[in-house]
């Protein structure tokens, strides 16, 4: 019965991932896992397992190399890796493109001119004035078009018949001329009257890449070429804004640009290898996020995305909230292992909200996706792997009791990541890299 109930939620939680299915396809085609890499490349472009299966049936493995972008079909977003400082970034990446890192909502925009879509369909907006059809997708591949009525106005800004753009959607306060933080922007997802909210919090879409234009898949082209195409495609306007950038090989220039973004109240910078292709679904040194330099502030250079595994009922004042701390974990293969307990960085009001959201996903026993947790760490209430939180900390330490083998020193809740799912949590391998980076600085 529980699986039937989960069907409309699109969260069956069968205990295996899409990567396991790709392994199965590889075994079916070759008798081993040797084709997994090619299959995953195709899946990253068209993350639709039914499509991949049908494509294999009709074209065999040779056809997998021809899977390409299509307007209206979401693509897995390219992801950022970590490096400890500006020196390492230039050393490893060479000539780089540097852009502001916005605290917004990652949004892929699909636009097709002279295409009216499905009348009255909630999955897209028809722009009769500029003869276009537009859809938006989140980094989770969710169709989020309904959140963004502003997109009905982008037809006049686009030179071309059809495009796929990568962007960051950010609320903009017209009165104060400032960008609005992520949590306020995300209120649209919780509001039924989006039109009213869009008037109160209009959005700007800072576009930083173009993946497809007029029948041509651009992801294999170098960023230097894609940037030129992007600048030739987007006209100036009040909805789509091309993200500003600099190109440099100089450590001091990179560091100064990063510091300028922090002074503006942004998260830092994103550093991209200037001659790199767009790599959907991949986290590598083609893109690196630059929040803080290791050793400069006494804190970790980056936050950690963790899954809430369970919560503790609390004592004293927090006993009244029914929650006093919670256990979070990171990804290890197909499962999750404990990393740290969080009990700070949370207001009284937020504790109440957290408990309410946690209770929706509570479980009577440890979820099968979790590896065993040490008795001393077992929470009072287990939580299914449905909630991702962003955690800040001062340091990473070796831990004999946490499943990750590491723990965080002075961990604190930065925010709840409603735009991410458990599969996008930080991995143990990434924690190990962060630990090595901090040790090399010390």
C-alpha positions as CSV (number, residue, x, y, z in Angstrom):
1,X,0.0,0.0,0.0
2,X,2.8,2.4,0.9
3,X,4.2,2.2,-2.7
4,X,0.8,3.0,-4.2
5,X,0.5,6.0,-2.0
6,X,4.0,7.2,-3.1
7,X,3.2,7.0,-6.8
8,X,1.5,10.4,-7.1
9,X,4.4,11.9,-5.0
10,X,6.9,10.5,-7.5
11,X,8.9,9.1,-4.5
12,X,8.8,5.3,-4.5
13,X,12.0,4.9,-2.6
14,X,12.6,1.3,-3.8
15,X,16.1,1.2,-2.4
16,X,18.1,1.6,-5.6
17,X,18.9,4.6,-7.8
18,X,18.9,5.3,-11.5
19,X,22.6,4.6,-11.5
20,X,21.8,1.0,-10.5
21,X,19.5,0.7,-13.5
22,X,22.2,2.0,-15.8
23,X,24.5,-0.7,-14.4
24,X,21.8,-3.2,-15.3
25,X,21.6,-1.8,-18.9
26,X,25.4,-2.1,-19.2
27,X,25.3,-5.8,-18.0
28,X,22.5,-6.5,-20.5
29,X,24.4,-5.0,-23.4
30,X,28.0,-6.0,-22.6
31,X,28.0,-8.5,-19.8
32,X,29.8,-6.1,-17.4
33,X,29.7,-2.5,-16.2
34,X,32.0,-1.2,-19.0
35,X,29.3,0.8,-20.7
36,X,28.1,2.6,-17.6
37,X,30.1,5.7,-18.4
38,X,28.5,6.1,-21.9
39,X,25.1,5.4,-20.5
40,X,25.5,8.0,-17.7
41,X,26.6,10.6,-20.2
42,X,23.4,10.1,-22.2
43,X,21.3,10.0,-19.0
44,X,22.8,13.3,-17.8
45,X,21.5,14.9,-21.0
46,X,18.1,13.2,-21.0
47,X,17.5,12.1,-17.4
48,X,14.5,10.0,-18.3
49,X,15.0,6.3,-17.7
50,X,12.0,5.4,-19.9
51,X,13.6,7.4,-22.8
52,X,17.0,5.8,-22.3
53,X,15.5,2.3,-22.2
54,X,13.5,3.0,-25.4
55,X,16.5,4.5,-27.1
56,X,18.6,1.4,-26.3
57,X,15.8,-0.9,-27.6
58,X,15.5,1.1,-30.9
59,X,19.1,2.0,-31.6
60,X,21.3,-0.2,-29.4
61,X,24.4,1.1,-27.6
62,X,25.6,2.9,-30.8
63,X,22.7,5.3,-30.6
64,X,23.5,6.4,-27.0
65,X,26.2,8.7,-28.3
66,X,23.7,10.6,-30.3
67,X,21.4,11.6,-27.4
68,X,21.2,15.4,-27.4
69,X,19.4,18.3,-25.8
70,X,15.7,19.0,-26.7
71,X,13.7,22.0,-25.8
72,X,11.2,20.9,-23.2
73,X,13.2,18.0,-21.8
74,X,15.2,18.9,-18.6
75,X,19.0,18.4,-18.5
76,X,21.0,17.7,-15.3
77,X,22.7,20.9,-14.2
78,X,26.5,21.2,-14.2
79,X,27.9,21.2,-10.7
80,X,30.7,22.9,-8.8
81,X,33.7,21.2,-7.2
82,X,35.8,22.7,-4.4
83,X,39.4,23.9,-4.2
84,X,40.9,25.6,-1.1
85,X,42.1,28.9,-2.5
86,X,42.7,31.1,-5.5
87,X,46.2,29.9,-6.0
88,X,45.0,26.3,-6.4
89,X,42.2,27.4,-8.8
90,X,44.6,29.1,-11.2
91,X,47.1,26.3,-10.9
92,X,44.6,23.6,-11.7
93,X,42.3,25.5,-14.2
94,X,44.5,28.0,-16.0
95,X,42.6,30.7,-17.7
96,X,39.2,31.1,-15.9
97,X,35.9,32.8,-16.3
98,X,34.8,34.3,-12.9
99,X,31.2,35.3,-12.1
100,X,29.2,36.3,-9.0
101,X,27.8,33.4,-7.0
102,X,24.2,34.3,-6.3
103,X,22.0,33.2,-3.5
104,X,19.1,32.2,-5.7
105,X,17.3,29.3,-7.3
106,X,19.0,27.4,-10.1
107,X,16.6,27.5,-13.0
108,X,16.9,26.1,-16.6
109,X,14.8,28.1,-19.1
110,X,13.5,26.4,-22.2
111,X,12.1,28.8,-24.9
112,X,10.6,28.0,-28.3
113,X,9.3,30.7,-30.6
114,X,6.1,30.1,-32.6
115,X,5.2,27.1,-30.5
116,X,2.0,27.4,-28.6
117,X,2.4,24.2,-26.6
118,X,-0.7,22.6,-25.0
119,X,-3.6,25.0,-24.5
120,X,-4.4,25.5,-20.7
121,X,-1.5,23.2,-19.8
122,X,0.1,24.0,-16.4
123,X,3.4,22.8,-17.6
124,X,4.4,25.9,-19.6
125,X,3.5,29.5,-20.4
126,X,2.3,30.7,-23.8
127,X,3.5,34.2,-24.8
128,X,1.0,35.3,-27.4
129,X,2.5,38.8,-27.7
130,X,5.9,37.5,-28.7
131,X,4.8,34.2,-30.0
132,X,6.7,31.9,-27.7
133,X,6.4,28.9,-25.4
134,X,8.5,28.8,-22.2
135,X,9.2,26.3,-19.5
136,X,11.4,26.3,-16.4
137,X,13.0,23.4,-14.6
138,X,14.7,23.2,-11.2
139,X,18.0,21.5,-10.5
140,X,15.8,18.6,-9.4
141,X,14.3,18.4,-12.9
142,X,10.9,19.6,-11.4
143,X,8.8,21.7,-13.8
144,X,8.7,25.0,-11.9
145,X,7.2,27.2,-14.7
146,X,4.2,28.2,-12.6
147,X,6.5,29.9,-10.1
148,X,7.7,32.4,-12.7
149,X,5.0,34.4,-14.6
150,X,7.8,36.9,-15.4
151,X,9.0,34.4,-18.1
152,X,6.0,35.3,-20.3
153,X,7.9,38.5,-21.1
154,X,11.2,37.0,-22.3
155,X,10.3,36.5,-25.9
156,X,11.3,40.1,-26.7
157,X,14.7,39.6,-25.2
158,X,15.7,36.5,-27.1
159,X,17.3,36.5,-30.5
160,X,16.6,33.0,-31.9
161,X,13.8,30.5,-32.5
162,X,14.6,28.1,-29.6
163,X,17.1,28.1,-26.7
164,X,17.9,26.4,-23.5
165,X,19.5,28.7,-20.9
166,X,21.1,28.0,-17.4
167,X,20.3,30.7,-14.9
168,X,19.9,31.7,-11.3
169,X,16.5,33.2,-10.3
170,X,16.7,35.8,-7.6
171,X,14.1,38.1,-6.0
172,X,14.7,41.8,-6.5
173,X,13.5,44.6,-4.2
174,X,12.8,47.5,-6.5
175,X,12.6,50.0,-3.7
176,X,15.9,49.2,-2.1
177,X,17.6,48.1,-5.4
178,X,18.9,44.9,-3.6
179,X,18.7,41.2,-4.3
180,X,16.6,39.2,-2.0
181,X,17.9,36.1,-0.2
182,X,17.1,32.5,-1.3
183,X,14.7,31.8,1.5
184,X,12.5,34.8,0.6
185,X,12.6,33.9,-3.1
186,X,11.5,30.4,-2.4
187,X,8.3,31.6,-0.7
188,X,6.8,31.5,-4.2
189,X,6.8,27.7,-4.1
190,X,4.7,27.8,-0.9
191,X,2.2,30.4,-2.1
192,X,-0.9,29.8,-4.1
193,X,-1.2,33.4,-5.3
194,X,2.0,33.5,-7.3
195,X,0.8,36.5,-9.3
196,X,0.5,38.5,-6.2
197,X,3.8,37.3,-4.8
198,X,5.5,38.1,-8.2
199,X,4.4,41.7,-7.9
200,X,5.7,41.9,-4.3
201,X,8.9,40.1,-5.1
202,X,9.7,40.4,-8.8
203,X,12.5,38.1,-10.1
204,X,15.5,38.6,-12.2
205,X,17.1,35.7,-14.0
206,X,20.8,36.0,-14.1
207,X,21.7,33.9,-17.2
208,X,25.2,32.4,-17.2
209,X,25.2,29.7,-19.9
210,X,23.4,28.6,-23.1
211,X,23.2,24.9,-23.8
212,X,21.2,24.8,-27.0
213,X,20.2,27.2,-29.8
214,X,18.2,26.8,-33.0
215,X,18.7,23.1,-33.4
216,X,22.3,23.0,-32.2
217,X,23.5,21.3,-29.0
218,X,26.1,23.7,-27.6
219,X,27.2,21.7,-24.5
220,X,30.3,20.3,-26.2
221,X,31.5,23.8,-27.2
222,X,34.1,25.6,-25.0
223,X,32.7,28.1,-22.5
224,X,34.6,30.9,-24.4
225,X,32.4,30.1,-27.5
226,X,29.2,29.6,-25.5
227,X,29.6,32.9,-23.7
228,X,29.9,34.7,-27.1
229,X,26.7,33.0,-28.3
230,X,24.9,33.9,-25.1
231,X,25.8,37.5,-25.4
232,X,24.6,37.6,-29.0
233,X,21.3,35.9,-28.0
234,X,20.1,37.9,-25.0
235,X,18.9,41.5,-25.5
236,X,18.9,43.9,-22.5
237,X,15.7,43.8,-20.5
238,X,14.3,43.5,-17.0
239,X,13.8,39.8,-16.8
240,X,16.8,38.1,-18.3
241,X,20.2,39.6,-17.3
242,X,23.5,38.2,-18.5
243,X,25.6,37.4,-15.5
244,X,28.7,39.8,-15.4
245,X,32.1,38.1,-15.7
246,X,35.8,38.6,-16.0
247,X,38.4,36.3,-17.6
248,X,41.8,36.0,-16.0
249,X,44.9,33.9,-15.2
250,X,46.0,36.2,-12.4
251,X,45.5,35.0,-8.8
252,X,45.3,38.6,-7.4
253,X,42.6,39.6,-9.9
254,X,40.6,36.4,-9.0
255,X,40.9,37.0,-5.3
256,X,40.0,40.7,-5.6
257,X,36.9,39.9,-7.7
258,X,35.8,37.4,-5.2
259,X,36.3,39.8,-2.3
260,X,34.2,42.4,-4.2
261,X,31.3,39.9,-4.5
262,X,31.4,39.3,-0.7
263,X,31.3,43.0,-0.1
264,X,28.2,43.2,-2.3
265,X,26.5,40.7,0.0
266,X,26.8,37.8,-2.4
267,X,28.1,34.3,-1.6
268,X,31.4,34.7,-3.4
269,X,32.2,33.7,-7.0
270,X,32.0,30.8,-9.4
271,X,35.2,30.0,-11.2
272,X,35.0,28.2,-14.6
273,X,37.6,26.8,-16.9
274,X,37.4,29.1,-19.9
275,X,37.9,26.4,-22.5
276,X,35.7,23.8,-20.8
277,X,32.5,22.2,-22.2
278,X,29.3,22.2,-20.3
279,X,29.2,18.9,-18.3
280,X,25.6,18.1,-17.3
281,X,25.3,16.2,-14.0
282,X,29.0,16.2,-13.3
283,X,31.0,17.8,-10.5
284,X,34.6,18.4,-11.5
285,X,37.2,21.1,-11.8
286,X,35.6,22.7,-14.9
287,X,33.5,24.7,-12.4
288,X,34.6,25.5,-8.8
289,X,32.7,27.5,-6.2
290,X,34.8,30.1,-4.3
291,X,33.0,31.1,-1.1
292,X,35.9,31.6,1.4
293,X,39.6,30.9,1.1
294,X,40.8,28.1,3.4
295,X,42.5,29.4,6.5
296,X,41.5,33.1,5.9
297,X,38.5,33.2,8.3
298,X,38.9,30.2,10.6
299,X,35.9,28.6,9.0
300,X,35.4,26.0,6.3
301,X,35.6,27.4,2.8
302,X,32.2,25.9,1.9
303,X,29.0,24.7,3.4
304,X,27.9,21.1,3.4
305,X,24.6,19.8,2.1
306,X,23.4,17.0,4.5
307,X,20.3,14.8,4.9
308,X,18.3,15.0,8.1
309,X,18.4,11.5,9.5
310,X,16.4,12.1,12.7
311,X,15.9,14.4,15.7
312,X,16.2,14.4,19.5
313,X,13.3,15.6,21.7
314,X,15.4,18.0,23.7
315,X,15.6,19.1,27.3
316,X,14.8,22.2,29.3
317,X,13.3,25.0,27.2
318,X,13.6,23.0,24.0
319,X,11.6,20.1,25.5
320,X,8.6,22.4,25.0
321,X,9.3,22.5,21.3
322,X,9.5,18.7,21.1
323,X,13.0,19.0,19.5
324,X,16.4,20.0,20.7
325,X,18.8,18.8,18.1
326,X,18.9,16.7,14.9
327,X,21.3,14.2,13.3
328,X,22.5,14.8,9.7
329,X,24.3,12.5,7.3
330,X,26.1,12.5,4.0
331,X,26.1,10.2,1.0
332,X,28.2,7.1,0.8
333,X,27.5,5.1,-2.3
334,X,23.8,4.5,-2.4
335,X,23.3,5.0,1.3
336,X,23.7,7.7,4.0
337,X,26.0,7.8,7.0
338,X,26.0,10.1,10.0
339,X,28.2,13.2,10.1
340,X,27.2,15.4,12.9
341,X,24.5,16.6,15.4
342,X,23.1,20.1,14.9
343,X,21.8,22.1,17.9
344,X,22.8,25.7,17.1
345,X,22.1,28.3,14.5
346,X,18.3,27.8,15.0
347,X,15.8,30.3,16.5
348,X,12.9,29.3,18.7
349,X,10.5,29.9,15.9
350,X,12.6,27.8,13.4
351,X,12.8,24.9,15.9
352,X,8.9,24.7,15.8
353,X,8.9,24.9,12.0
354,X,11.6,22.2,11.7
355,X,9.8,19.8,14.0
356,X,6.6,20.2,12.0
357,X,8.3,19.5,8.7
358,X,10.3,16.6,10.3
359,X,7.2,15.0,11.6
360,X,5.7,14.7,8.1
361,X,8.6,12.4,7.2
362,X,9.1,10.6,10.5
363,X,9.6,6.8,10.5
364,X,9.1,4.2,13.3
365,X,12.4,2.6,12.5
366,X,15.7,3.4,10.8
367,X,15.1,3.9,7.1
368,X,16.8,1.3,4.8
369,X,18.8,4.0,3.1
370,X,20.8,4.6,6.3
371,X,23.8,2.6,7.5
372,X,23.7,1.6,11.1
373,X,24.2,4.5,13.6
374,X,26.1,4.1,16.8
375,X,23.8,3.6,19.8
376,X,25.0,6.8,21.4
377,X,23.9,8.8,18.3
378,X,20.5,7.2,17.7
379,X,17.8,9.9,17.5
380,X,14.5,9.7,19.3
381,X,12.7,10.0,16.0
382,X,14.0,8.7,12.6
383,X,13.3,10.8,9.5
384,X,13.1,9.5,5.9
385,X,15.7,10.9,3.6
386,X,13.6,13.7,2.2
387,X,15.0,16.9,3.8
388,X,18.3,18.5,2.8
389,X,19.9,21.2,5.0
390,X,22.9,23.4,4.4
391,X,25.4,23.2,7.3
392,X,28.2,25.6,8.1
393,X,31.1,24.7,10.4
394,X,34.5,25.8,11.5
395,X,36.4,22.6,10.9
396,X,36.3,19.0,10.0
397,X,37.6,16.4,12.5
398,X,38.2,12.7,12.4
399,X,35.4,10.9,14.3
400,X,35.4,7.3,15.7
401,X,31.7,7.2,16.1
402,X,30.1,8.8,13.0
403,X,29.6,6.6,10.0
404,X,31.3,9.1,7.7
405,X,34.5,8.8,9.7
406,X,34.5,12.5,10.2
407,X,32.5,15.1,12.2
408,X,32.1,18.9,12.2
409,X,33.4,21.3,14.8
410,X,30.9,24.0,15.8
411,X,28.3,22.9,13.2
412,X,25.3,25.2,12.6
413,X,22.3,25.3,10.4
414,X,22.6,27.7,7.5
415,X,19.3,27.0,5.8
416,X,16.9,24.3,4.6
417,X,17.5,23.4,1.0
418,X,14.1,23.0,-0.5
419,X,15.6,23.0,-4.0
420,X,17.7,19.9,-3.4
421,X,16.9,16.2,-2.8
422,X,18.8,13.6,-0.9
423,X,20.7,12.3,-3.9
424,X,22.4,15.7,-4.2
425,X,23.8,15.6,-0.7
426,X,27.5,16.1,-0.1
427,X,29.4,12.8,-0.3
428,X,31.9,11.2,2.1
429,X,34.5,11.6,-0.7
430,X,33.9,15.3,-0.7
431,X,34.2,15.5,3.1
432,X,37.6,13.7,2.8
433,X,38.7,16.2,0.2
434,X,37.7,19.2,2.4
435,X,39.5,17.6,5.3
436,X,42.7,17.2,3.2
437,X,42.4,20.8,2.0
438,X,42.2,22.2,5.5
439,X,45.1,20.1,6.7
440,X,47.3,21.3,3.7
441,X,46.6,24.9,4.7
442,X,47.5,24.3,8.4
